[in-house]
Structure formats: structure tokens, C-alpha cells
Amino acid sequence: MESPSNANKPSSINLGNTSLKEKNGPSNLILKESLRLQAPKLYKIPLIPVNCSFDIVTERTTNTIPLKPMTGQERRVVQSDVTVLFAVRRPGCGSCRFHGRQLTELAKQENICLVGAIKETGVDDPSLLEFYQDYFKFPIYKDEKWNIYNAMGGRKLSVRKLLGNANKLRKRFRKNAIKNVPFGGDIWTQGGVLIFDKQGELRYCYYEDFGDELNIEELRAAVQAARLPAL
């Protein structure tokens, strides 16, 4: 399925470069202010709650909520002080499913509020249900116009990188008993991870690098930094 017409245009939301600077140990990592310069536009992105219970995918369009209030709403449910949003490239992708498992373990260790964002429903709902049941059993929202992905640069996965990582990923999927569904929905527009503090302010952006595992220690450091006052 092709992306919405605005998916290939330069984003009006520039999240800037992300960096971590160590100061007095890994629990005091500082995030660059440039990440948040245009974040207010990101906070207004409308998200549609997606229910994957009872083996059926349903959208609760009447409960559409902007991104920033959503982080507070979900954070209160689990009584956490940091929200981590996983922008999923494709729920059927074995690599995204592996990342879902990695983030699930991080949520257990760091007591974070974890939520997912997807681009589409109705294109491969069985894979979305599998993703939710087996790899990422956390609240999921639909970003209907792909605004989060465009805000992260609308970065496209190349055919060369897709094919070049095939053997490595097949081995990883076999080792970790991950089912990879090669088709179904948009393959190309990459996602990543956004981290918000207890005020709902964006504190960190981690970009998906296809073929690589998530750097969990980097994300852990960013979560710990988000628990500190913003500089």
C-alpha cells in the first residue's frame, strides 16, 4: 500500500538531532534542547485508539486524542513518570516484532508507560493481532496521516538495505522464535522510539535502523534522563 500523499514531503516538524552527554555517570545523561524546538506541533497529532482484544481489530474513532494528552492518560493508568512511544514500521515485520520484545523487557525493568503507534489498519489485521498478542501487549494507537513518521523525517528503507540484511534477520528470527510476515501494509517508512517525561514533553528520539537491534542501554539512559528536570 502506498503512503498518504504527504508522506514523501519534508516534515514541518523538525525533531532535530538527538544526543546524549554523560555527566556524573549514566543516570545523569543530558539531552540536547534542539530536540524539543518544534515539538508543540508533534503534541497535537491526533491518535485513534485501536483495540486488538477478542481477536478483532477495532478503531475507537470517537475517542481520538492528541498525542500529548494521550501520554498523560496512559501514564496515569500504569502510574509511571515516563512514556515511551514505539512508532512501528509494520506489525508483521519480524524486526519490528523483535523490537517490541526488547521494549517489553525495558518496560518491565524501568517501570515505564509503553504505547505503540501504527500507520494502518485493515491491510493485515491478522499480523497486527499477532503483534499485540505475542510481541507487544500494550496500548496501540493509529496515526492515520503518518504524522509521527513524517515528523521523524519520513525516512525510507531502501531495497538494498532490505535485501542486504535478509540473512542476518532470518537467523535472528529463528533464534528468537519470531514469525516474520514479509508483506502486508507499508514496508518502507521507518519508525523509531519517542520518550516523553511526566509533563508530556518530548525528551528523546531514537530512529529505527533496519537490521539492527534497538540499543536498549541508550534507551534506558534516555528514560533515566527524562526523569530528571529538563535543562
DOVOZA-73849 format. One line per 8 residues: their letters; for each residue z, y, x of N, C-alpha, C. Coordinates in nm, 2 decimals. Layout:
a> Z/Y/X/Z/Y/X/Z/Y/X; ...
REM end
This chain:
mespsnan> 0.00/-0.12/0.08/0.00/0.00/0.00/0.00/0.12/0.09; -0.08/0.22/0.05/-0.09/0.34/0.13/0.03/0.43/0.10; 0.07/0.52/0.20/0.18/0.60/0.18/0.14/0.72/0.09; 0.24/0.79/0.03/0.21/0.91/-0.05/0.13/1.01/0.03; 0.07/1.10/-0.04/-0.02/1.19/0.02/0.04/1.28/0.12; 0.17/1.30/0.11/0.24/1.39/0.21/0.30/1.31/0.32; 0.28/1.18/0.33/0.35/1.10/0.43/0.29/1.13/0.57; 0.16/1.16/0.57/0.10/1.18/0.70/0.10/1.32/0.75
kpssinlg> 0.16/1.41/0.67/0.17/1.55/0.71/0.29/1.58/0.79; 0.29/1.68/0.88/0.40/1.71/0.96/0.52/1.74/0.87; 0.64/1.70/0.90/0.75/1.72/0.81/0.80/1.87/0.82; 0.84/1.92/0.71/0.90/2.06/0.71/1.05/2.05/0.75; 1.10/1.94/0.77/1.24/1.92/0.81/1.24/1.87/0.95; 1.27/1.95/1.05/1.27/1.90/1.19/1.42/1.87/1.23; 1.44/1.74/1.25/1.58/1.70/1.28/1.61/1.72/1.43; 1.51/1.76/1.50/1.54/1.79/1.64/1.56/1.67/1.73
ntslkekn> 1.59/1.70/1.85/1.62/1.59/1.95/1.77/1.55/1.94; 1.80/1.42/1.95/1.93/1.37/1.94/1.98/1.33/2.08; 2.10/1.37/2.12/2.15/1.33/2.25/2.30/1.31/2.24; 2.35/1.23/2.33/2.50/1.21/2.34/2.54/1.25/2.48; 2.65/1.32/2.48/2.70/1.36/2.61/2.85/1.31/2.62; 2.87/1.24/2.73/3.01/1.18/2.74/3.11/1.29/2.79; 3.22/1.29/2.73/3.33/1.38/2.77/3.46/1.31/2.74; 3.53/1.29/2.85/3.66/1.22/2.84/3.66/1.09/2.77
gpsnlilk> 3.55/1.01/2.80/3.54/0.87/2.75/3.45/0.86/2.63; 3.42/0.74/2.59/3.32/0.72/2.49/3.36/0.76/2.35; 3.49/0.78/2.33/3.54/0.82/2.19/3.52/0.97/2.17; 3.48/1.04/2.27/3.46/1.19/2.26/3.32/1.23/2.29; 3.22/1.16/2.23/3.09/1.20/2.26/3.04/1.32/2.17; 2.97/1.41/2.23/2.93/1.53/2.17/2.78/1.52/2.13; 2.75/1.56/2.00/2.62/1.56/1.96/2.56/1.70/1.96; 2.43/1.71/2.00/2.36/1.84/2.01/2.36/1.91/1.87
eslrlqap> 2.38/2.04/1.87/2.37/2.11/1.74/2.23/2.12/1.68; 2.13/2.10/1.77/1.99/2.12/1.72/1.96/2.02/1.61; 2.03/1.90/1.61/2.00/1.80/1.51/2.02/1.85/1.37; 2.11/1.95/1.35/2.15/2.00/1.22/2.09/2.13/1.17; 2.00/2.18/1.25/1.95/2.32/1.23/1.88/2.33/1.09; 1.80/2.23/1.05/1.73/2.24/0.93/1.78/2.13/0.83; 1.89/2.07/0.85/1.94/1.96/0.77/1.96/2.00/0.62; 1.99/2.13/0.59/2.01/2.16/0.44/1.90/2.11/0.35
klykipli> 1.77/2.11/0.40/1.66/2.06/0.32/1.67/1.91/0.31; 1.72/1.84/0.41/1.74/1.69/0.40/1.84/1.66/0.29; 1.95/1.74/0.28/2.06/1.71/0.19/2.01/1.71/0.05; 1.90/1.78/0.01/1.86/1.79/-0.12/1.76/1.68/-0.17; 1.73/1.60/-0.08/1.63/1.49/-0.11/1.68/1.40/-0.23; 1.61/1.39/-0.34/1.66/1.31/-0.45/1.64/1.16/-0.42; 1.75/1.09/-0.45/1.75/0.94/-0.43/1.78/0.87/-0.56; 1.71/0.76/-0.58/1.72/0.68/-0.70/1.80/0.56/-0.67
pvncsfdi> 1.92/0.54/-0.74/1.99/0.41/-0.71/1.91/0.29/-0.76; 1.91/0.19/-0.67/1.84/0.06/-0.70/1.94/-0.05/-0.71; 1.94/-0.12/-0.82/2.03/-0.23/-0.85/1.96/-0.36/-0.82; 2.01/-0.44/-0.72/1.95/-0.56/-0.69/2.04/-0.68/-0.73; 2.13/-0.66/-0.82/2.21/-0.77/-0.87/2.14/-0.85/-0.98; 2.19/-0.97/-1.00/2.13/-1.06/-1.10/1.99/-1.10/-1.08; 1.94/-1.10/-0.95/1.81/-1.15/-0.92/1.70/-1.07/-0.98; 1.72/-0.94/-1.00/1.62/-0.85/-1.06/1.64/-0.71/-1.00
vterttnt> 1.53/-0.64/-0.97/1.54/-0.51/-0.91/1.52/-0.41/-1.03; 1.61/-0.32/-1.04/1.60/-0.21/-1.15/1.64/-0.08/-1.08; 1.56/0.02/-1.12/1.59/0.16/-1.08/1.67/0.23/-1.19; 1.78/0.30/-1.15/1.86/0.38/-1.24/1.82/0.53/-1.22; 1.70/0.56/-1.28/1.64/0.69/-1.26/1.73/0.80/-1.32; 1.80/0.77/-1.42/1.89/0.87/-1.49/2.00/0.91/-1.40; 2.03/0.83/-1.29/2.14/0.85/-1.20/2.09/0.91/-1.07; 1.97/0.96/-1.06/1.92/1.02/-0.94/2.01/1.12/-0.89
iplkpmtg> 2.03/1.12/-0.75/2.13/1.21/-0.69/2.08/1.26/-0.56; 2.11/1.39/-0.53/2.07/1.44/-0.39/2.14/1.36/-0.28; 2.08/1.36/-0.16/2.13/1.28/-0.05/2.28/1.32/-0.02; 2.31/1.45/0.00/2.44/1.49/0.04/2.55/1.45/-0.06; 2.54/1.48/-0.19/2.64/1.43/-0.28/2.65/1.27/-0.28; 2.54/1.21/-0.26/2.54/1.06/-0.26/2.63/1.01/-0.14; 2.62/1.07/-0.03/2.71/1.03/0.08/2.86/1.04/0.05; 2.89/1.15/-0.02/3.03/1.16/-0.06/3.07/1.06/-0.17
qerrvvqs> 2.98/1.04/-0.26/3.01/0.94/-0.37/3.03/0.80/-0.32; 2.94/0.76/-0.23/2.96/0.62/-0.18/3.08/0.61/-0.08; 3.10/0.72/-0.01/3.21/0.72/0.09/3.35/0.71/0.02; 3.36/0.77/-0.10/3.48/0.76/-0.17/3.51/0.62/-0.23; 3.40/0.55/-0.26/3.41/0.41/-0.32/3.48/0.32/-0.21; 3.44/0.33/-0.09/3.49/0.24/0.02/3.60/0.31/0.10; 3.63/0.43/0.07/3.74/0.51/0.13/3.72/0.51/0.29; 3.60/0.56/0.32/3.57/0.58/0.46/3.54/0.73/0.49
dvtvlfav> 3.54/0.76/0.62/3.51/0.90/0.65/3.38/0.93/0.71; 3.30/0.82/0.73/3.16/0.84/0.79/3.06/0.76/0.71; 2.95/0.81/0.68/2.84/0.74/0.60/2.73/0.72/0.70; 2.68/0.60/0.70/2.57/0.56/0.78/2.45/0.51/0.69; 2.34/0.58/0.70/2.23/0.56/0.61/2.12/0.49/0.69; 2.08/0.37/0.65/1.97/0.29/0.71/1.84/0.31/0.64; 1.75/0.38/0.70/1.62/0.41/0.64/1.53/0.29/0.68; 1.51/0.20/0.58/1.45/0.07/0.60/1.30/0.08/0.60
rrpgcgsc> 1.23/0.04/0.71/1.09/0.05/0.71/1.03/-0.05/0.60; 1.07/-0.17/0.59/1.02/-0.26/0.50/1.12/-0.38/0.48; 1.17/-0.40/0.36/1.28/-0.50/0.34/1.24/-0.65/0.38; 1.11/-0.68/0.37/1.06/-0.81/0.41/1.05/-0.83/0.55; 1.05/-0.72/0.63/1.03/-0.73/0.78/1.15/-0.80/0.84; 1.12/-0.90/0.93/1.23/-0.97/1.00/1.30/-0.88/1.09; 1.24/-0.78/1.15/1.30/-0.69/1.24/1.40/-0.60/1.16; 1.36/-0.55/1.04/1.45/-0.47/0.96/1.57/-0.56/0.91
rfhgrqlt> 1.54/-0.68/0.88/1.65/-0.77/0.84/1.75/-0.79/0.95; 1.70/-0.81/1.07/1.79/-0.82/1.18/1.87/-0.70/1.20; 1.81/-0.58/1.19/1.88/-0.45/1.20/1.99/-0.45/1.09; 1.95/-0.50/0.97/2.05/-0.50/0.86/2.17/-0.58/0.89; 2.16/-0.69/0.96/2.27/-0.77/1.00/2.35/-0.70/1.11; 2.28/-0.63/1.20/2.35/-0.56/1.30/2.44/-0.45/1.24; 2.39/-0.38/1.15/2.46/-0.27/1.08/2.58/-0.33/1.00; 2.55/-0.44/0.94/2.66/-0.51/0.86/2.78/-0.53/0.95
elakqeni> 2.76/-0.58/1.07/2.86/-0.61/1.16/2.93/-0.48/1.21; 2.85/-0.38/1.23/2.91/-0.25/1.27/3.00/-0.20/1.15; 2.96/-0.21/1.03/3.04/-0.17/0.92/3.17/-0.24/0.91; 3.17/-0.37/0.94/3.30/-0.44/0.95/3.39/-0.40/1.06; 3.34/-0.36/1.17/3.42/-0.32/1.29/3.47/-0.18/1.28; 3.39/-0.09/1.22/3.42/0.05/1.22/3.46/0.12/1.09; 3.47/0.04/0.99/3.51/0.09/0.85/3.43/0.21/0.81; 3.29/0.19/0.82/3.20/0.30/0.78/3.15/0.27/0.64
clvgaike> 3.10/0.37/0.57/3.03/0.36/0.45/2.88/0.34/0.48; 2.83/0.22/0.45/2.69/0.19/0.48/2.60/0.19/0.35; 2.49/0.26/0.36/2.39/0.26/0.25/2.25/0.24/0.30; 2.16/0.20/0.22/2.02/0.18/0.26/1.93/0.27/0.18; 1.82/0.31/0.24/1.71/0.38/0.17/1.58/0.30/0.19; 1.51/0.29/0.08/1.38/0.22/0.08/1.27/0.31/0.03; 1.15/0.28/0.06/1.03/0.36/0.01/0.98/0.32/-0.12; 0.99/0.19/-0.15/0.91/0.14/-0.27/0.99/0.03/-0.34
tgvddpsl> 0.96/0.02/-0.47/1.00/-0.10/-0.55/0.87/-0.14/-0.62; 0.87/-0.27/-0.67/0.76/-0.32/-0.74/0.64/-0.37/-0.66; 0.65/-0.36/-0.52/0.55/-0.41/-0.44/0.58/-0.54/-0.38; 0.71/-0.57/-0.36/0.75/-0.70/-0.31/0.90/-0.72/-0.34; 0.93/-0.72/-0.47/1.07/-0.72/-0.51/1.14/-0.85/-0.47; 1.08/-0.97/-0.46/1.15/-1.09/-0.41/1.20/-1.06/-0.27; 1.13/-1.00/-0.18/1.17/-0.97/-0.05/1.29/-0.87/-0.05; 1.28/-0.77/-0.14/1.39/-0.68/-0.15/1.52/-0.75/-0.19
lefyqdyf> 1.51/-0.84/-0.29/1.62/-0.91/-0.33/1.68/-1.00/-0.22; 1.59/-1.06/-0.14/1.64/-1.14/-0.02/1.71/-1.05/0.08; 1.65/-0.93/0.10/1.71/-0.84/0.20/1.85/-0.80/0.15; 1.87/-0.77/0.03/2.00/-0.74/-0.02/2.10/-0.85/-0.02; 2.05/-0.97/-0.07/2.14/-1.08/-0.08/2.18/-1.14/0.06; 2.09/-1.14/0.15/2.11/-1.22/0.28/2.13/-1.14/0.40; 2.09/-1.01/0.40/2.09/-0.93/0.52/2.16/-0.80/0.51; 2.17/-0.74/0.40/2.23/-0.60/0.38/2.28/-0.58/0.24
kfpiykde> 2.40/-0.63/0.22/2.45/-0.62/0.08/2.54/-0.50/0.06; 2.46/-0.39/0.06/2.52/-0.25/0.05/2.44/-0.17/-0.05; 2.49/-0.06/-0.10/2.41/0.02/-0.20/2.28/0.06/-0.14; 2.17/0.05/-0.23/2.04/0.08/-0.19/1.98/0.19/-0.28; 1.91/0.29/-0.22/1.85/0.40/-0.29/1.70/0.41/-0.26; 1.63/0.45/-0.35/1.48/0.46/-0.33/1.45/0.61/-0.30; 1.38/0.63/-0.19/1.33/0.77/-0.15/1.19/0.77/-0.20; 1.17/0.81/-0.32/1.04/0.79/-0.39/0.92/0.86/-0.32
kwniynam> 0.95/0.98/-0.26/0.84/1.05/-0.19/0.85/1.04/-0.04; 0.93/0.95/0.01/0.94/0.92/0.15/0.99/1.04/0.23; 1.07/1.12/0.17/1.11/1.25/0.24/1.20/1.22/0.36; 1.29/1.12/0.35/1.37/1.09/0.47/1.28/1.05/0.58; 1.19/0.96/0.56/1.10/0.91/0.66/1.01/1.03/0.72; 0.97/1.12/0.64/0.89/1.23/0.69/0.98/1.33/0.76; 1.11/1.34/0.72/1.20/1.42/0.79/1.22/1.37/0.93; 1.21/1.24/0.95/1.23/1.18/1.08/1.10/1.17/1.16
ggrklsvr> 1.00/1.25/1.11/0.88/1.26/1.19/0.76/1.19/1.13; 0.78/1.10/1.03/0.67/1.03/0.97/0.60/0.94/1.08; 0.69/0.89/1.17/0.63/0.82/1.28/0.57/0.68/1.24; 0.45/0.66/1.30/0.37/0.54/1.26/0.38/0.43/1.36; 0.40/0.31/1.31/0.39/0.19/1.40/0.25/0.16/1.43; 0.22/0.14/1.56/0.08/0.12/1.60/0.05/-0.03/1.59; -0.08/-0.07/1.57/-0.12/-0.21/1.57/-0.09/-0.27/1.70; -0.11/-0.20/1.81/-0.09/-0.25/1.94/0.06/-0.29/1.96
kllgnank> 0.15/-0.21/1.91/0.29/-0.24/1.92/0.33/-0.36/1.83; 0.27/-0.36/1.71/0.30/-0.47/1.62/0.26/-0.60/1.68; 0.14/-0.61/1.73/0.09/-0.74/1.79/0.16/-0.77/1.92; 0.19/-0.66/2.00/0.25/-0.68/2.13/0.39/-0.74/2.13; 0.46/-0.72/2.01/0.60/-0.77/2.00/0.61/-0.90/1.92; 0.49/-0.95/1.88/0.49/-1.06/1.79/0.57/-1.19/1.85; 0.54/-1.23/1.97/0.60/-1.35/2.02/0.75/-1.33/2.04; 0.79/-1.21/2.09/0.93/-1.18/2.11/1.01/-1.19/1.98
lrkrfrkn> 0.95/-1.13/1.88/1.02/-1.13/1.75/1.02/-1.26/1.68; 0.92/-1.34/1.70/0.92/-1.48/1.64/1.04/-1.56/1.70; 1.06/-1.54/1.83/1.17/-1.61/1.89/1.31/-1.56/1.84; 1.32/-1.43/1.82/1.44/-1.37/1.77/1.47/-1.42/1.63; 1.36/-1.42/1.55/1.38/-1.47/1.41/1.43/-1.61/1.40; 1.36/-1.70/1.48/1.40/-1.84/1.49/1.55/-1.86/1.53; 1.58/-1.79/1.64/1.72/-1.80/1.69/1.82/-1.75/1.59; 1.79/-1.65/1.51/1.89/-1.60/1.42/1.87/-1.64/1.27
aiknvpfg> 1.78/-1.73/1.25/1.75/-1.79/1.12/1.72/-1.67/1.02; 1.62/-1.59/1.06/1.58/-1.48/0.98/1.44/-1.51/0.93; 1.42/-1.49/0.80/1.29/-1.51/0.74/1.21/-1.38/0.74; 1.09/-1.39/0.80/1.00/-1.27/0.81/0.89/-1.29/0.71; 0.88/-1.19/0.63/0.77/-1.18/0.53/0.67/-1.08/0.58; 0.55/-1.13/0.63/0.46/-1.04/0.71/0.39/-0.93/0.63; 0.38/-0.95/0.49/0.31/-0.85/0.41/0.39/-0.81/0.29; 0.36/-0.70/0.23/0.43/-0.65/0.11/0.49/-0.51/0.13
gdiwtqgg> 0.41/-0.41/0.08/0.46/-0.28/0.09/0.41/-0.22/0.23; 0.45/-0.09/0.25/0.41/-0.02/0.37/0.48/-0.08/0.49; 0.39/-0.11/0.59/0.44/-0.17/0.72/0.46/-0.06/0.82; 0.39/0.05/0.81/0.36/0.14/0.92/0.46/0.25/0.94; 0.51/0.31/0.84/0.60/0.43/0.85/0.74/0.39/0.89; 0.78/0.43/1.01/0.91/0.38/1.07/1.03/0.45/1.01; 1.14/0.39/1.02/1.27/0.44/0.97/1.37/0.47/1.08; 1.49/0.44/1.05/1.60/0.46/1.15/1.73/0.47/1.09
vlifdkqg> 1.82/0.54/1.15/1.96/0.54/1.10/2.01/0.69/1.11; 2.07/0.74/1.00/2.13/0.87/1.00/2.28/0.86/0.98; 2.35/0.94/1.05/2.50/0.93/1.04/2.55/1.06/0.99; 2.64/1.06/0.89/2.70/1.18/0.83/2.85/1.18/0.84; 2.91/1.29/0.86/3.05/1.30/0.87/3.12/1.31/0.73; 3.25/1.33/0.72/3.32/1.33/0.59/3.29/1.45/0.51; 3.23/1.55/0.56/3.18/1.67/0.48/3.03/1.64/0.44; 2.98/1.53/0.47/2.84/1.50/0.44/2.74/1.57/0.53
elrycyye> 2.79/1.62/0.64/2.70/1.69/0.74/2.63/1.59/0.83; 2.50/1.61/0.85/2.43/1.52/0.94/2.48/1.54/1.09; 2.51/1.43/1.15/2.57/1.44/1.28/2.48/1.36/1.39; 2.40/1.27/1.34/2.32/1.19/1.44/2.20/1.12/1.37; 2.10/1.11/1.45/1.97/1.05/1.40/1.92/0.95/1.51; 1.91/0.83/1.47/1.86/0.72/1.56/1.73/0.67/1.50; 1.63/0.67/1.59/1.49/0.64/1.54/1.46/0.49/1.57; 1.40/0.43/1.47/1.36/0.29/1.49/1.26/0.28/1.60
dfgdelni> 1.28/0.18/1.69/1.18/0.15/1.79/1.14/0.00/1.77; 1.02/-0.02/1.71/0.99/-0.15/1.66/0.99/-0.25/1.78; 1.05/-0.37/1.75/1.06/-0.47/1.85/1.19/-0.47/1.92; 1.26/-0.36/1.92/1.39/-0.35/1.99/1.51/-0.38/1.89; 1.61/-0.44/1.94/1.74/-0.44/1.86/1.79/-0.30/1.85; 1.88/-0.28/1.75/1.95/-0.15/1.75/2.05/-0.14/1.86; 2.06/-0.03/1.92/2.17/-0.01/2.03/2.30/0.02/1.95; 2.37/-0.09/1.93/2.49/-0.08/1.85/2.60/0.01/1.92
eelraavq> 2.61/0.00/2.05/2.71/0.08/2.12/2.68/0.23/2.11; 2.55/0.26/2.11/2.51/0.40/2.09/2.55/0.45/1.95; 2.52/0.36/1.85/2.56/0.40/1.71/2.71/0.40/1.69; 2.78/0.31/1.76/2.93/0.31/1.75/2.98/0.44/1.81; 2.93/0.49/1.92/2.97/0.61/1.98/2.94/0.73/1.89; 2.83/0.73/1.82/2.79/0.83/1.73/2.88/0.84/1.61; 2.92/0.72/1.56/3.02/0.71/1.45/3.15/0.77/1.49; 3.20/0.74/1.61/3.32/0.79/1.66/3.32/0.94/1.68
aarlpal> 3.20/0.99/1.73/3.18/1.13/1.74/3.18/1.20/1.61; 3.13/1.14/1.51/3.12/1.20/1.37/3.26/1.21/1.31; 3.35/1.14/1.36/3.49/1.15/1.32/3.57/1.27/1.38; 3.51/1.33/1.48/3.57/1.44/1.54/3.51/1.57/1.48; 3.58/1.68/1.50/3.53/1.81/1.44/3.39/1.84/1.51; 3.30/1.90/1.43/3.17/1.94/1.48/3.19/2.05/1.57; 3.11/2.05/1.68/3.12/2.16/1.78/3.03/2.28/1.74
REM end
